[in-house]
Amino acid sequence: MKNYETEEAWRYHNGTKHPNGFLMDMLHRHRPASRPYPYKRYKDCPKVALLPDKSPGKVSALDAISCRKCNTEDIVPDMALLSKLLYFSGGITRSIAFPPPLGRVEFRAASCTGALYHIEMYVVCSGLAGLEDGVYHYDPRDDTLDVLRTGNYLGVLDEATAHGPATSRFPAAIIYTDIFSRNSVKYQAREYRHAFWDCGTILSNSLAVACAHDIPHRLIMGFDDSAVNGLVGVDGKKEASIAMLALGSTQSAPPAPPPLGRTPGSEQAEYAMVSEAILEMHESSSLQSHEVAGWRRQYLPDGQEPSGPTSMGKEQASAESIESVILRRGSTRRFAHEPISLGQMSAVLGRSTCGFDADYGSGTISDVYVIANAVEGLESGSYFYGKNSHTLEELQKGDLRDASGHLGLDQSLPYDASATVFFLTDLGKLLALYGNRGYRVAQIDASVAAGRMYLAAYALGIGATGLTFYDDDVTAFFEPHSRGKSVMFMLALGKKSKA
Ligand SMILES: Cc1cc2nc3c(=O)[nH]c(=O)nc-3n(C[C@H](O)[C@H](O)[C@H](O)COP(=O)(O)O)c2cc1C
């Protein structure tokens, strides 16, 4: 049971800490000219056009991300909805021509470290009106599906998820894979964290669009890795499945799947060498089919809540649709020193930390810490946010801009921002429960909440950006409250500078 030899996860996590992680090569320099081509190309593969409807829908982004009215009835999504889901999760939303050697970069619906776009999406489905049963790869270049297999292969996922009652009966699933080298070319061994950060931001869009269209959905992190990899035709070493989103609901159990032949070949040029540290961490957190049922359980956060809490006041409202917010989203490149309001902060924190259905529990297990640099109605200082009571506990008073900037790798973005938000997790507790697979859970769970935070910020007319951080300095900064917790994600919020 390699999964429960959790020194592997600790070795990876401690070895990839900024500034001196022992698994990273400090002399390495990234050259923009060596940016890998960010699209997967199949050879001789039939295609199906998607034609996603990009017009704004009726559900506001704030309602969609907080998923307060989620459907659990039997619903099978159709081709039109699938098209929309894929586009608003990983489609191209804008492009910018940079001077050489970088050239034109096509930006996607969700944020991604270094804009390296290493997460691919596959669909496994049956009974969707307008689409033949099969296994497909999403190609965002022209919004098409590469047809990898035809036939009903949901039985493979049923088996790979150990026939879980709540996981086995879905008519469609999106499988998210990571092409490790596309991102490790810049971020080296820390890439395996980015796999979940960048998958999590995509997932937050997928969850929101599914919710806006009343489609039942469930994030599945526990599955037989090699069975899912085999189904979508990836080797698990250069490209590997890391998360699955079950979509829709049906009473009928899937039939026995057709035999698994080969999937069409893709161009291997996009795959380069992958660091041993990534491969080891992935391997040690992989599950076999007999382990999956025993692995799946419900994490019960300890419900730590603020003492002497400060009320967050009334949330600012926004009616802007989830679709138009996703189309407008982009990471803020420069923040003004102007304040945001407590109502904006309240809506951002409250909406993005609502639970969602996952096979490890009901979402947002990380603890949320905040540095308020300029929030009107809130004294500058550091805070712990209580997700259940929706209140803040003041930890330290005063102007903490220097600390905010330092913790975000001494960049000006976290220094200038109105607030910085940190997701911290009790990794020891999570790993004891879920083994090394718990490392994947810890990272993805925080990243989904952070992805929702991006969307909430844009819905409220403010800006946001993900950030990387000095791991131990963040934990030390919030001590003693944060003692024993590890940082999973950092995000800055604020008004965009017009300069
Ligand atoms: C987890 C995460 C960490 C990031 N860290 C940084 C960072 O440290 N500094 C920075 O300037 N941008 C950072 N970014 C922003 C990315 O560079 C940005 O998402 C990417 O260029 C794509 O652009 P877009 O978000 O505007 O679509 C981060 C993004 C994410 C998702």
The ligand as a MOL file (V3000), in Angstrom:
LIG
                    3D

  0  0  0     0  0            999 V3000
M  V30 BEGIN CTAB
M  V30 COUNTS 31 33 0 0 0
M  V30 BEGIN ATOM
M  V30 1 C -1.6520 29.2110 -9.0950 0
M  V30 2 C -1.2140 30.4300 -9.8530 0
M  V30 3 C -0.0610 31.0770 -9.4750 0
M  V30 4 C 0.3510 32.2120 -10.1660 0
M  V30 5 N 1.4710 32.8710 -9.7460 0
M  V30 6 C 1.8270 34.0280 -10.3360 0
M  V30 7 C 2.9240 34.7710 -9.8360 0
M  V30 8 O 3.5830 34.3660 -8.8790 0
M  V30 9 N 3.2100 35.9410 -10.4560 0
M  V30 10 C 2.5030 36.4110 -11.5160 0
M  V30 11 O 2.8130 37.4800 -12.0310 0
M  V30 12 N 1.4340 35.7170 -12.0070 0
M  V30 13 C 1.0760 34.5500 -11.4370 0
M  V30 14 N -0.0160 33.8490 -11.9150 0
M  V30 15 C -0.8100 34.3690 -13.0360 0
M  V30 16 C -0.5150 33.6280 -14.3480 0
M  V30 17 O 0.7060 34.0960 -14.8670 0
M  V30 18 C -1.6620 33.8350 -15.3210 0
M  V30 19 O -2.7590 33.1010 -14.8560 0
M  V30 20 C -1.3390 33.3650 -16.7220 0
M  V30 21 O -0.4120 34.2050 -17.3390 0
M  V30 22 C -2.5780 33.2750 -17.5910 0
M  V30 23 O -3.1730 34.5330 -17.7040 0
M  V30 24 P -4.6570 34.8590 -17.2780 0
M  V30 25 O -4.8520 34.4310 -15.8670 0
M  V30 26 O -4.7600 36.3420 -17.4520 0
M  V30 27 O -5.5830 34.1260 -18.1890 0
M  V30 28 C -0.4140 32.6910 -11.2640 0
M  V30 29 C -1.5700 32.0010 -11.6560 0
M  V30 30 C -1.9700 30.8740 -10.9710 0
M  V30 31 C -3.2010 30.1440 -11.4020 0
M  V30 END ATOM
M  V30 BEGIN BOND
M  V30 1 1 1 2
M  V30 2 1 2 3
M  V30 3 2 2 30
M  V30 4 2 3 4
M  V30 5 1 4 5
M  V30 6 1 4 28
M  V30 7 2 5 6
M  V30 8 1 6 7
M  V30 9 1 6 13
M  V30 10 2 7 8
M  V30 11 1 7 9
M  V30 12 1 9 10
M  V30 13 2 10 11
M  V30 14 1 10 12
M  V30 15 2 12 13
M  V30 16 1 13 14
M  V30 17 1 14 15
M  V30 18 1 14 28
M  V30 19 1 15 16
M  V30 20 1 16 17
M  V30 21 1 16 18
M  V30 22 1 18 19
M  V30 23 1 18 20
M  V30 24 1 20 21
M  V30 25 1 20 22
M  V30 26 1 22 23
M  V30 27 1 23 24
M  V30 28 2 24 25
M  V30 29 1 24 26
M  V30 30 1 24 27
M  V30 31 2 28 29
M  V30 32 1 29 30
M  V30 33 1 30 31
M  V30 END BOND
M  V30 END CTAB
M  END
